[in-house]
Amino acid sequence: MREIGIGLVGGGYMGKAHAVALSAVGAVFDTALRPRLEMIAASSADSAETYRRAYGFARAARDWRDLVADPRVEAVVIASPQATHRAIAEAAFAAGKPVFCEKPLGASLEDARAMVAAAEASGLPNMIGFNYVRTPATQFVRRLLAEGAIGQVTWFRGEHTEDFLADPALPATWRTTGRANGCMGDLAPHPINCALALMGDVAELSARIETIHTTRPGPHGPVAVDNDDHAQIMLRFASGVMGHLYISRTATGRKMGYAYEIHGTKGAIRFDQEDQNAVWLYRAEGPEAARGFTRILTGPAHPDYLAFCQGPGHGTGYQDQIIIEARDFLTAIETGRPVWPTFRDGLAVAQVIETAFAASADGRWHSVLTT
């Protein structure tokens, strides 16, 4: 095994998750590459120093440019606001360093296209952080679908529903301004990525994107909310299968409603991230009176579970998903081969989002952008 120096940009919520994952991944998966927490950058030198002490990095950077340029930083993890993603990624690729970037890929479709171009021109490993699709349960569902366990798929429904802005009395924040911070920029990338992973490309869609609470309290009175609270998207996949997505940050009572349901000619599958260690499988076989959904608890027989726990049903958690991501990124660097999802997969999500905004604006069905 050998060490690889990691530079982390951003020390907040996701920055901490990645720092913890990078510290744990070698022990969990016995990786050939072992991350060395070399340098961290944040919004200021003082913040970076605070995060350095908290997370165990060797050094704090004055800003992200110093981190990218440092010779002891051999790979870069981006966990900063999406408006910063493009510049950091382009600089890292230009410096010859692999990049892992949190979702969404950029703050706009233009950013995403530019980042893919930079990644592919460099020939370097690149990945985007869609962590929910890496649970042992959803990896198992992908396997079931590939094996034809429920026959020919006929319908898909997905959602990502939370309630952190359900209360109209909650004050205006950074989340309530700027399109990239709205529901479509923040939550929608996850279920869209899930739909693409499970069902394949989307051919066309129709959408409605709306703001429920158009103003929120501010320090000097009501403040206008200029981004979206929820959206629904009707889909036609390239396979011909119909689908539907609902995304909301105002879904009262929902905390982590990343969920999907898939119907097929020989069965059906249900999953809900609020019960992330269980898959519900229906097989249309045997006497009708004995048929029903079976709750399958994840365990060592399911993808990536055993590395965390030997006991079936004991379960994995949110942080474990980030550790699996770290393993995948190290694998891509070690082997020099792409590991899904790459920046191009992040661009596919951005194309669906941009198409949804266009469809919502004119009320028509739109073919999904492909360039």
N, C-alpha and C positions, 0 to 999 in steps of 0.2 A: 504494500500500500504506500501511497505517497500523499503529501499534503497539497492543498490548493488554496491559495490566498483569496478570500472572498471580500469584496467591497459591497456594503449595503447602503443604499441611498434611501433614507426615510426611517425614522425610529418610532413612529406612532403605532397604531393598532396592528397593522399588517407588518410593519417593520419588526415589532417585537415577536410576532408569530414566526417570521422567517429566521430571526436570530435564534430563537429556541429550537426551531427545526434543524438549522445548520449545526447546532451544538449536539443534537441528539442523533442525527441521521446515521453517522458512522457506527454507533453502537447498535442501533435498531436493525439496520440492514447489512452491517459488516461490509460497507462499501469499499471498493479499491481506492477511491479518492476520498480523502478525509479533509473536510473543510477546516481552514484556519481562519478565525474571525480576525481579519487583518485591519480593516478600516471601516468606519461608519461616518456618513455625512447626513446632515439634517438641515433645517431651515436657517440655522445659525451655528457658529462655532461653539457657542455655549451649550446649545441643545445637543449637538453632536457629542460633546464631552460628557454630558449627563447620560446619554444613551450608551456611550462607551463603557462607563463605569457600571451601568445597570446590566448590560448584556455580555460583557466580557470581551469586547473588541480590544485589539492591541493599541490602536490609535484612532483619534478623531480627526476628521478632515475639516479644513476651513470652509470648503464648499465642495459640491460634487465633482467639479472639474479637477480638483486636486486628487480626489479619490480615483477617478478614471485614469488619470495620467500616471499614477504611482506604479512603479515596476513590481512591487510586491503584491499588488492587486491583480489577480489572474482571471477573475470572473466577476461580473457585476450583477447584483440583484436590485431591481428597482421597485421600491415600495413607497414612493412619493406620490403627490397628487398627479392626476392624469395629464394635466397641462404641461408637466415637466418631462413626461415619458420620452417624447420624440427626441429632444435635444440630448438627453442622457444616453439613450440607446445608440443614436447615430455616432456620438463621440466614442462610446465604448467599442462599437464595431470598427471604427476608424483606427482605434488603438489596438485592434487585434484581440479583443476580449469577448468571450461568450456572454450572453445576456439572458437573464430571467426577468420578465416584466409582469407585474401585477396587472389584472384586468381593470378597466378596458385597455386595449392596446395603446390608444392615444385619446386625445380629447375630441377628435373629429375623424371622419373618414379619410380626409387628406393626410392627417398624421399617421393613421394606420397604414395607408398605402406607402408612404415614405419610409416607415419603419420596416415594412416587409422588403422593400427595395434595398434598403441598407443591409438588412440581415442576409438576404440571399446573395447580394454582391460580395459580401465578406466571406461567405462560405462557412461561417462560424455557427456553433450550436446556439439555438435560440428557443425559448419557451415562454408561454404565457400562463398566468396563474388562474386556471379554473379548477379550484380545489374540490368543489362539491361532487364533481363527476368522478372523483377518484376514491370515493368510499368503497369498501369491499362490497357493499350491497349493490351499488350502481355498476361497478365493474362486473359483478355477477350477472346483472340484468343484460349488459352488453353481450356476455357470453351466451345467455339463454336465447337472445334474439338471433345471434349468429348461428346457433345450432338449430333454429327453427322450432323452439320448444312450444311456441303458441301458434304455429302455423304461419300462414300469410298474414302479415300485419294489415289491419284495415283502418285503424284510427289511433290518433295520439292526442292526449291532452296534457299540457304542462302548466306549471305556475311557479311564481316566486312571490310570496305574499308575506309582508311584515306589517307591523302597526306602529312603528316608531314615530310616524307623523299623523296618526289617526285623530288625535285630539286637536281641534282647531284653535285651542287656547295656547298651544305650544308656540314659543316665540320664533320669529324668523332667524335663520342661521345661514351658514354657507351652503347648507344642503338645499335651501329654497331659492337659490339664484344660480343662473347659469345652466344651460342645457346639459352639460356633461355631468352635473350633480343631481339631475332629476332622476325619476324612477327608471327611465329608459337608459340613462347613462350609468346608473349605479347598480340596479338590481337586474334589469333585463338581460345583460350579457350572460348571466349564469343559466337561466332556462333556455335561452337561444342556443348556447353551446351544448346544453343537454340534448335538445331536440336534434341538432346536427349530429351529435355523437351517436344517438340511438336510432335516428331515422334517416340520416343522410341529408343531402342538399335540399334547400327550399327552392321551389321553382317560382312561386308567386304568392302574394299575400294581400290581405285587406286589413286595415287597422283603424282603431280609434284611440287616440292618446289625449288625456284630459287632465286638467287641474281641478281638484275638488275644492280645496280651500284656497281661494284666490288671493286672500290677504292673511297675514299673521301679525301678532302683536310685535311692535318694535319699541325702542326706548322713547320715541317721540310720537307714537301713534301707529296706526296700521301701516304695514309694509307690504307692497305687492309681491306675490310669488310669481316668478317668471319661468318656472319649469314645471314638469308634469308630476302628478301624484299616482296615476294608474293608467293602464293601457290593456286593451285586448287586441289580439292579432289572430285572424283566421289564416290558415296556411294550406297550401297545396305543395306537398313534397315532390321532388323530381320523380319519385317512384309512383306517383299518382295518388298516394294516401293523403286523406284529409287530416288536418290537425288544428289545434287551438292553443293559444297561450294567454294567460292572464298574469299581469305583473302589477303589484301594488305596494306602496309604502303606507297606505291608510286602511289596511284590512284589519279592522278591530279584532283583537283576540289571537291573531296569527303572529308568531314570533320567528319561526324559521320555516315558512311554508314553501320550501323547494320540493315540489311534488310532481308526480306524473302518473298517468294511467295509459296503458297500451292494450288495445283489443286486437285479437287475431282470430283466424278461422278455427284454431284448435285450443284457444285459451286466452288468458289475460294476465296482466301484471300491474300491480299497484306499488307505489313507493312514496314515502313522506319523510323528509329530512328531520322532522320533529321526532321521528322514531327511526333514526338512521341506521340502526342495526337489524332491521327487519325488512324483508321483501314478501309481498303477498302474491302468490302464484295460483292461478286457476287453470286446471287442465280439463278440457271437455272430453272426458273419458270415464268409463264405468257407469254404473246405474245412476240415473238422474237423481234419485233420492239421496245418494251418497256424495253428490258433487258439492263443491264449495271451495272458497279461497283457502289456501294453506298458508299459514304464517311461518316463514322460514327465517330463523335467527342466524345471523352471520357467525362464522366460526373459522377454525383453521383450514377448512376445505375451501374457503372463499379467497379471492385474490387479495394479497397483501395483509391479511389478517394475522397470520401466525407470527409474523415478525414482532407484533405488539403483545400478543396474548395467546396462551395455549388453551384457554377455556372457551368452548362454544357458548355463545350467548352473553359473554361478559362484556363484549362491545368495544368499539373504538370511538374516538371523539374528534372534535374539530381540529385540534392541534395535530392529530395523527395524519389528517389529510395533507397538511402542510409538509409534514415529514416525508410523506410519499412523494410529493412534488419535488422536494429537495433531492431524494434518491433518483428520480427521473432526470433531473437536471445534471446531476453528477454522472449518470449513465451516458447521457448525450455527449458530455465533454470527454469522458473516458473513451468511448467507442468512436466518436466522430460521426455518429449517425443520428438523424433526427429522431426525437422522441415526441409523440403527440402529447399535448397540442402545441404546435409551433406558432410563430408570429402569423403565418399564413392562415392558420385556424382562427386566430384572433381577428384577422381581416375579414374572414367570412362572417363572423358575428357582427362586425361593424357594418358590413354591407346590408345585412338583414335589418339592422336598426335604422340605417339611413333610408332604406326602402319603406319601412314602416312609417317614418315621419312624412314621407312624400304621399303615401297612401292615405294617411290620416288627414292631410291637408286638402286633398281633392275628393275623398270618398270613393275612390276607384280601386280596383285590383291592379297591382303592379307586379311586373316581373322583377325578381330580385337582382340587384346590381351584381355584376360579375367582374367588373374591371375597376 
